[in-house]
Amino acid sequence: MSSKDALALARKSGVDLVEIAAAANPPVVKVIDWGKFQYQRMKEEAKNRKKAREKQSELKQMKIGLKISDNDLNIKVRKIRGFLDDGDRAKIMIVFRGREMAHKELGNELLNKVISLLGDDVIVEGKPQFSGRNLSVGIRKK
């Protein structure tokens, strides 16, 4: 349809002539209400932004002291498992206080114990690293 005919049809209907694809040959236009079109496009963009935010996983952090009791450790492991089930990644930090730095092997043992309590459905991201007085490792769900 020619542009004159399309414009006349749009005026007759009381709506707008909106260009959809300018790069096409000939350009593609629609006879629609501009306000309604803009509102629908805005809603669709908001929906896409929301989906993009949902896909991003957060990095949750759990600090564990070297002298933690078994019951407290089980509670923290349950909390970490909840983070992983929500689709987030987790960072486990073993905190050394005072003279505990002399026993770094105890920190490695505790970290291995936490990972074994979490089960086989977790992936350890990288090797445990010391940064200051903390031993940390990242984990995520398979």
N, CA and C atoms as a LAMMPS dump frame, in Angstrom:
ITEM: TIMESTEP
0
ITEM: NUMBER OF ATOMS
426
ITEM: BOX BOUNDS ff ff ff
-5.0000000000000000e+02 5.0000000000000000e+02
-5.0000000000000000e+02 5.0000000000000000e+02
-5.0000000000000000e+02 5.0000000000000000e+02
ITEM: ATOMS id mol type element x y z
1 1 1 N 0.855 -1.163 0
2 1 2 C 0 0 0
3 1 3 C 0.903 1.228 0
4 2 1 N 0.504 2.237 -0.692
5 2 2 C 1.318 3.45 -0.753
6 2 3 C 1.244 4.2 0.574
7 3 1 N 2.219 5.062 0.791
8 3 2 C 2.263 5.796 2.059
9 3 3 C 1.082 6.75 2.188
10 4 1 N 0.618 7.335 1.082
11 4 2 C -0.543 8.237 1.123
12 4 3 C -1.796 7.489 1.555
13 5 1 N -1.996 6.297 0.968
14 5 2 C -3.178 5.505 1.305
15 5 3 C -3.138 5.058 2.766
16 6 1 N -1.956 4.64 3.241
17 6 2 C -1.812 4.194 4.623
18 6 3 C -2.072 5.345 5.59
19 7 1 N -1.574 6.524 5.279
20 7 2 C -1.786 7.695 6.131
21 7 3 C -3.254 8.093 6.152
22 8 1 N -3.908 8.018 5.002
23 8 2 C -5.339 8.342 4.929
24 8 3 C -6.153 7.341 5.746
25 9 1 N -5.796 6.054 5.67
26 9 2 C -6.495 5.018 6.436
27 9 3 C -6.316 5.231 7.936
28 10 1 N -5.108 5.615 8.34
29 10 2 C -4.836 5.86 9.752
30 10 3 C -5.637 7.052 10.258
31 11 1 N -5.682 8.131 9.499
32 11 2 C -6.442 9.327 9.911
33 11 3 C -7.927 9.013 9.999
34 12 1 N -8.407 8.238 9.042
35 12 2 C -9.821 7.869 9.005
36 12 3 C -10.195 7.035 10.236
37 13 1 N -9.294 6.146 10.639
38 13 2 C -9.541 5.279 11.791
39 13 3 C -9.309 5.993 13.114
40 14 1 N -8.63 7.13 13.101
41 14 2 C -8.349 7.87 14.336
42 14 3 C -7.176 7.302 15.108
43 15 1 N -6.29 6.59 14.437
44 15 2 C -5.091 6.033 15.076
45 15 3 C -3.858 6.533 14.333
46 16 1 N -2.697 6.006 14.721
47 16 2 C -1.432 6.488 14.167
48 16 3 C -0.837 5.481 13.189
49 17 1 N 0.042 5.977 12.347
50 17 2 C 0.818 5.145 11.429
51 17 3 C 2.222 5.045 12.024
52 18 1 N 2.592 3.841 12.51
53 18 2 C 3.846 3.658 13.236
54 18 3 C 4.795 2.824 12.4
55 19 1 N 6.043 3.327 12.241
56 19 2 C 7.068 2.612 11.491
57 19 3 C 7.676 1.524 12.382
58 20 1 N 7.575 0.28 11.949
59 20 2 C 8.055 -0.856 12.734
60 20 3 C 9.475 -1.234 12.323
61 21 1 N 9.725 -1.41 11.029
62 21 2 C 11.045 -1.797 10.54
63 21 3 C 11.474 -0.833 9.438
64 22 1 N 12.33 0.11 9.815
65 22 2 C 12.77 1.13 8.863
66 22 3 C 13.791 0.58 7.875
67 23 1 N 14.537 -0.446 8.272
68 23 2 C 15.604 -0.975 7.427
69 23 3 C 15.067 -1.832 6.28
70 24 1 N 13.835 -2.307 6.391
71 24 2 C 13.276 -3.177 5.349
72 24 3 C 13.011 -2.368 4.082
73 25 1 N 12.928 -3.067 2.965
74 25 2 C 12.659 -2.39 1.702
75 25 3 C 11.398 -2.982 1.097
76 26 1 N 10.286 -2.346 1.033
77 26 2 C 9.928 -1.024 1.546
78 26 3 C 9.767 -1.062 3.068
79 27 1 N 9.854 0.094 3.743
80 27 2 C 9.732 0.137 5.2
81 27 3 C 8.384 -0.417 5.67
82 28 1 N 8.413 -1.135 6.793
83 28 2 C 7.207 -1.748 7.342
84 28 3 C 6.578 -0.805 8.352
85 29 1 N 5.264 -0.54 8.187
86 29 2 C 4.532 0.323 9.119
87 29 3 C 3.253 -0.381 9.535
88 30 1 N 2.707 0.04 10.701
89 30 2 C 1.452 -0.505 11.208
90 30 3 C 0.494 0.627 11.505
91 31 1 N -0.774 0.349 11.335
92 31 2 C -1.818 1.315 11.684
93 31 3 C -2.305 0.925 13.076
94 32 1 N -1.744 1.594 14.113
95 32 2 C -2.095 1.278 15.5
96 32 3 C -2.123 2.559 16.323
97 33 1 N -2.637 2.429 17.544
98 33 2 C -2.647 3.545 18.481
99 33 3 C -1.239 3.667 19.086
100 34 1 N -0.599 4.828 18.932
101 34 2 C 0.783 5.026 19.369
102 34 3 C 0.942 4.849 20.871
103 35 1 N 0.018 5.381 21.647
104 35 2 C 0.104 5.263 23.109
105 35 3 C 0.048 3.819 23.56
106 36 1 N -0.855 3.049 22.966
107 36 2 C -0.985 1.636 23.312
108 36 3 C 0.277 0.865 22.91
109 37 1 N 0.82 1.166 21.737
110 37 2 C 2.041 0.516 21.252
111 37 3 C 3.216 0.799 22.19
112 38 1 N 3.338 2.054 22.593
113 38 2 C 4.444 2.451 23.473
114 38 3 C 4.304 1.782 24.839
115 39 1 N 3.078 1.689 25.36
116 39 2 C 2.828 1.057 26.649
117 39 3 C 3.203 -0.426 26.598
118 40 1 N 2.805 -1.129 25.544
119 40 2 C 3.13 -2.55 25.404
120 40 3 C 4.637 -2.769 25.296
121 41 1 N 5.308 -1.907 24.556
122 41 2 C 6.76 -2.021 24.408
123 41 3 C 7.461 -1.783 25.743
124 42 1 N 6.972 -0.811 26.516
125 42 2 C 7.554 -0.521 27.824
126 42 3 C 7.374 -1.713 28.768
127 43 1 N 6.195 -2.322 28.763
128 43 2 C 5.928 -3.489 29.604
129 43 3 C 6.833 -4.66 29.219
130 44 1 N 7.03 -4.875 27.924
131 44 2 C 7.879 -5.963 27.454
132 44 3 C 9.336 -5.746 27.862
133 45 1 N 9.815 -4.505 27.767
134 45 2 C 11.19 -4.201 28.188
135 45 3 C 11.363 -4.43 29.677
136 46 1 N 10.37 -4.045 30.476
137 46 2 C 10.441 -4.257 31.924
138 46 3 C 10.474 -5.749 32.244
139 47 1 N 9.706 -6.524 31.522
140 47 2 C 9.678 -7.97 31.718
141 47 3 C 11.034 -8.582 31.379
142 48 1 N 11.656 -8.116 30.296
143 48 2 C 12.978 -8.619 29.909
144 48 3 C 14.042 -8.246 30.933
145 49 1 N 13.965 -7.023 31.472
146 49 2 C 14.926 -6.606 32.508
147 49 3 C 14.772 -7.459 33.757
148 50 1 N 13.531 -7.771 34.126
149 50 2 C 13.284 -8.589 35.303
150 50 3 C 13.856 -9.987 35.119
151 51 1 N 13.676 -10.567 33.93
152 51 2 C 14.231 -11.888 33.655
153 51 3 C 15.747 -11.874 33.719
154 52 1 N 16.365 -10.806 33.213
155 52 2 C 17.828 -10.702 33.226
156 52 3 C 18.337 -10.625 34.66
157 53 1 N 17.612 -9.898 35.521
158 53 2 C 18.021 -9.807 36.926
159 53 3 C 17.868 -11.135 37.64
160 54 1 N 16.828 -11.898 37.31
161 54 2 C 16.61 -13.181 37.963
162 54 3 C 17.701 -14.175 37.62
163 55 1 N 18.251 -14.084 36.43
164 55 2 C 19.266 -15.036 35.998
165 55 3 C 20.601 -14.81 36.69
166 56 1 N 20.86 -13.605 37.149
167 56 2 C 22.128 -13.325 37.808
168 56 3 C 22.133 -13.994 39.184
169 57 1 N 23.162 -14.727 39.462
170 57 2 C 23.262 -15.347 40.778
171 57 3 C 24.149 -14.475 41.66
172 58 1 N 23.754 -14.395 42.891
173 58 2 C 24.53 -13.603 43.839
174 58 3 C 25.618 -14.464 44.458
175 59 1 N 26.598 -13.812 45.04
176 59 2 C 27.643 -14.509 45.774
177 59 3 C 27.353 -14.339 47.256
178 60 1 N 26.931 -15.413 47.887
179 60 2 C 26.647 -15.395 49.32
180 60 3 C 27.902 -15.844 50.056
181 61 1 N 28.085 -15.313 51.25
182 61 2 C 29.308 -15.579 51.994
183 61 3 C 28.965 -16.136 53.362
184 62 1 N 29.666 -17.188 53.787
185 62 2 C 29.45 -17.772 55.1
186 62 3 C 30.789 -17.853 55.819
187 63 1 N 30.877 -17.203 56.975
188 63 2 C 32.102 -17.223 57.77
189 63 3 C 31.967 -18.271 58.859
190 64 1 N 33.019 -19.072 59.006
191 64 2 C 33.018 -20.143 59.998
192 64 3 C 34.3 -20.028 60.817
193 65 1 N 34.149 -20.034 62.131
194 65 2 C 35.304 -20.003 63.024
195 65 3 C 35.93 -21.373 63.137
196 66 1 N 37.175 -21.401 63.51
197 66 2 C 37.91 -22.664 63.574
198 66 3 C 37.412 -23.561 64.716
199 67 1 N 36.905 -22.976 65.792
200 67 2 C 36.47 -23.742 66.961
201 67 3 C 34.957 -23.956 66.993
202 68 1 N 34.314 -24.059 65.839
203 68 2 C 32.861 -24.192 65.761
204 68 3 C 32.43 -25.59 66.222
205 69 1 N 31.29 -25.65 66.913
206 69 2 C 30.776 -26.947 67.364
207 69 3 C 30.067 -27.646 66.202
208 70 1 N 29.84 -28.949 66.369
209 70 2 C 29.228 -29.735 65.291
210 70 3 C 27.818 -29.243 64.964
211 71 1 N 27.027 -28.928 65.994
212 71 2 C 25.651 -28.477 65.758
213 71 3 C 25.634 -27.146 65.004
214 72 1 N 26.477 -26.21 65.421
215 72 2 C 26.546 -24.917 64.727
216 72 3 C 27.019 -25.099 63.283
217 73 1 N 27.945 -26.023 63.087
218 73 2 C 28.44 -26.293 61.743
219 73 3 C 27.325 -26.854 60.852
220 74 1 N 26.506 -27.752 61.413
221 74 2 C 25.388 -28.309 60.648
222 74 3 C 24.384 -27.231 60.266
223 75 1 N 24.149 -26.274 61.151
224 75 2 C 23.233 -25.169 60.852
225 75 3 C 23.791 -24.321 59.711
226 76 1 N 25.074 -24.017 59.752
227 76 2 C 25.692 -23.216 58.694
228 76 3 C 25.689 -23.966 57.365
229 77 1 N 25.92 -25.274 57.396
230 77 2 C 25.89 -26.08 56.173
231 77 3 C 24.478 -26.068 55.586
232 78 1 N 23.46 -26.161 56.439
233 78 2 C 22.08 -26.113 55.968
234 78 3 C 21.778 -24.773 55.304
235 79 1 N 22.298 -23.7 55.887
236 79 2 C 22.108 -22.36 55.322
237 79 3 C 22.805 -22.245 53.953
238 80 1 N 24.022 -22.764 53.849
239 80 2 C 24.75 -22.749 52.574
240 80 3 C 23.986 -23.545 51.525
241 81 1 N 23.448 -24.707 51.92
242 81 2 C 22.674 -25.532 50.993
243 81 3 C 21.445 -24.765 50.488
244 82 1 N 20.834 -23.954 51.363
245 82 2 C 19.711 -23.111 50.957
246 82 3 C 20.125 -22.078 49.924
247 83 1 N 21.294 -21.472 50.113
248 83 2 C 21.81 -20.507 49.129
249 83 3 C 21.979 -21.178 47.767
250 84 1 N 22.565 -22.37 47.783
251 84 2 C 22.825 -23.074 46.533
252 84 3 C 21.525 -23.492 45.846
253 85 1 N 20.536 -23.897 46.633
254 85 2 C 19.242 -24.293 46.067
255 85 3 C 18.528 -23.108 45.432
256 86 1 N 18.779 -21.902 45.923
257 86 2 C 18.178 -20.694 45.344
258 86 3 C 18.884 -20.262 44.065
259 87 1 N 19.958 -20.958 43.701
260 87 2 C 20.674 -20.635 42.472
261 87 3 C 21.839 -19.69 42.672
262 88 1 N 22.173 -19.387 43.921
263 88 2 C 23.286 -18.484 44.205
264 88 3 C 24.579 -19.28 44.362
265 89 1 N 25.683 -18.588 44.178
266 89 2 C 26.98 -19.182 44.483
267 89 3 C 27.296 -18.843 45.934
268 90 1 N 28.206 -19.588 46.538
269 90 2 C 28.552 -19.343 47.934
270 90 3 C 30.066 -19.309 48.093
271 91 1 N 30.495 -18.535 49.074
272 91 2 C 31.913 -18.466 49.408
273 91 3 C 32.033 -18.844 50.878
274 92 1 N 32.782 -19.887 51.153
275 92 2 C 32.983 -20.341 52.522
276 92 3 C 34.297 -19.767 53.012
277 93 1 N 34.248 -19.084 54.154
278 93 2 C 35.455 -18.485 54.726
279 93 3 C 35.705 -19.084 56.102
280 94 1 N 36.881 -19.638 56.29
281 94 2 C 37.318 -20.107 57.601
282 94 3 C 38.133 -18.974 58.208
283 95 1 N 37.675 -18.47 59.354
284 95 2 C 38.295 -17.304 59.987
285 95 3 C 39.252 -17.777 61.083
286 96 1 N 40.488 -17.314 61
287 96 2 C 41.5 -17.631 62.007
288 96 3 C 41.644 -16.446 62.949
289 97 1 N 41.64 -16.721 64.264
290 97 2 C 41.789 -15.662 65.259
291 97 3 C 43.05 -15.93 66.096
292 98 1 N 43.741 -14.884 66.44
293 98 2 C 44.888 -14.987 67.331
294 98 3 C 45.942 -15.964 66.849
295 99 1 N 46.268 -16.911 67.715
296 99 2 C 47.343 -17.867 67.413
297 99 3 C 46.884 -19.043 66.554
298 100 1 N 45.637 -19.025 66.123
299 100 2 C 45.132 -20.112 65.282
300 100 3 C 45.858 -20.167 63.931
301 101 1 N 46.521 -19.079 63.548
302 101 2 C 47.242 -19.049 62.269
303 101 3 C 48.379 -20.069 62.237
304 102 1 N 48.818 -20.506 63.403
305 102 2 C 49.883 -21.499 63.457
306 102 3 C 49.383 -22.882 63.04
307 103 1 N 48.057 -23.059 62.994
308 103 2 C 47.467 -24.367 62.671
309 103 3 C 46.596 -24.257 61.416
310 104 1 N 47.232 -23.93 60.317
311 104 2 C 46.498 -23.774 59.059
312 104 3 C 45.92 -25.096 58.564
313 105 1 N 46.553 -26.218 58.951
314 105 2 C 46.05 -27.522 58.516
315 105 3 C 44.663 -27.807 59.113
316 106 1 N 44.387 -27.26 60.309
317 106 2 C 43.055 -27.432 60.906
318 106 3 C 41.99 -26.714 60.079
319 107 1 N 42.351 -25.578 59.514
320 107 2 C 41.43 -24.846 58.651
321 107 3 C 41.12 -25.627 57.385
322 108 1 N 42.141 -26.239 56.792
323 108 2 C 41.928 -27.059 55.596
324 108 3 C 41.04 -28.267 55.904
325 109 1 N 41.257 -28.874 57.082
326 109 2 C 40.437 -30.018 57.481
327 109 3 C 38.975 -29.6 57.659
328 110 1 N 38.757 -28.457 58.291
329 110 2 C 37.396 -27.962 58.504
330 110 3 C 36.722 -27.647 57.173
331 111 1 N 37.465 -27.045 56.268
332 111 2 C 36.92 -26.727 54.946
333 111 3 C 36.534 -28.002 54.192
334 112 1 N 37.384 -29.012 54.251
335 112 2 C 37.069 -30.293 53.611
336 112 3 C 35.848 -30.95 54.253
337 113 1 N 35.71 -30.789 55.573
338 113 2 C 34.56 -31.353 56.276
339 113 3 C 33.268 -30.67 55.826
340 114 1 N 33.294 -29.346 55.67
341 114 2 C 32.116 -28.6 55.218
342 114 3 C 31.721 -29.037 53.812
343 115 1 N 32.7 -29.17 52.94
344 115 2 C 32.422 -29.57 51.557
345 115 3 C 31.865 -30.996 51.51
346 116 1 N 32.384 -31.878 52.365
347 116 2 C 31.854 -33.249 52.377
348 116 3 C 30.44 -33.275 52.957
349 117 1 N 30.13 -32.404 53.913
350 117 2 C 28.772 -32.328 54.462
351 117 3 C 27.775 -31.803 53.436
352 118 1 N 28.241 -30.966 52.53
353 118 2 C 27.355 -30.434 51.495
354 118 3 C 26.98 -31.499 50.477
355 119 1 N 27.786 -32.512 50.308
356 119 2 C 27.455 -33.618 49.423
357 119 3 C 28.112 -33.508 48.063
358 120 1 N 27.671 -34.396 47.168
359 120 2 C 28.271 -34.505 45.843
360 120 3 C 27.677 -33.536 44.832
361 121 1 N 26.621 -32.824 45.199
362 121 2 C 25.965 -31.952 44.219
363 121 3 C 26.545 -30.545 44.198
364 122 1 N 27.737 -30.349 44.776
365 122 2 C 28.39 -29.034 44.728
366 122 3 C 29.706 -29.138 43.961
367 123 1 N 30.068 -28.029 43.328
368 123 2 C 31.334 -27.933 42.606
369 123 3 C 32.19 -26.885 43.305
370 124 1 N 33.421 -27.24 43.626
371 124 2 C 34.357 -26.308 44.257
372 124 3 C 35.038 -25.518 43.151
373 125 1 N 34.942 -24.205 43.241
374 125 2 C 35.533 -23.328 42.224
375 125 3 C 36.93 -22.92 42.659
376 126 1 N 37.907 -23.566 42.132
377 126 2 C 39.292 -23.217 42.44
378 126 3 C 39.784 -23.863 43.713
379 127 1 N 41.022 -23.525 44.062
380 127 2 C 41.65 -24.06 45.263
381 127 3 C 41.385 -23.132 46.431
382 128 1 N 41.386 -23.659 47.657
383 128 2 C 41.259 -22.78 48.831
384 128 3 C 42.42 -21.793 48.869
385 129 1 N 42.096 -20.531 49.177
386 129 2 C 43.115 -19.482 49.185
387 129 3 C 43.149 -18.774 50.526
388 130 1 N 44.355 -18.443 50.955
389 130 2 C 44.519 -17.625 52.147
390 130 3 C 44.559 -16.169 51.74
391 131 1 N 43.781 -15.36 52.425
392 131 2 C 43.854 -13.909 52.243
393 131 3 C 43.789 -13.294 53.633
394 132 1 N 44.934 -12.864 54.096
395 132 2 C 44.999 -12.326 55.458
396 132 3 C 44.829 -13.447 56.466
397 133 1 N 43.8 -13.335 57.304
398 133 2 C 43.522 -14.351 58.315
399 133 3 C 42.355 -15.254 57.916
400 134 1 N 42.027 -15.296 56.641
401 134 2 C 40.891 -16.084 56.176
402 134 3 C 41.322 -17.097 55.128
403 135 1 N 40.745 -18.302 55.218
404 135 2 C 40.905 -19.321 54.202
405 135 3 C 39.563 -19.414 53.502
406 136 1 N 39.519 -19.191 52.19
407 136 2 C 38.227 -19.156 51.504
408 136 3 C 38.251 -19.974 50.229
409 137 1 N 37.04 -20.442 49.855
410 137 2 C 36.856 -21.172 48.616
411 137 3 C 35.419 -20.902 48.133
412 138 1 N 35.256 -20.84 46.819
413 138 2 C 33.943 -20.628 46.234
414 138 3 C 33.324 -21.952 45.829
415 139 1 N 31.989 -22.053 45.994
416 139 2 C 31.288 -23.265 45.592
417 139 3 C 30.018 -22.883 44.84
418 140 1 N 29.545 -23.818 44.025
419 140 2 C 28.276 -23.636 43.323
420 140 3 C 27.637 -24.995 43.139
421 141 1 N 26.376 -24.986 42.782
422 141 2 C 25.649 -26.231 42.593
423 141 3 C 25.93 -26.796 41.2
424 142 1 N 25.916 -28.116 41.074
425 142 2 C 26.13 -28.762 39.77
426 142 3 C 25.008 -28.434 38.832
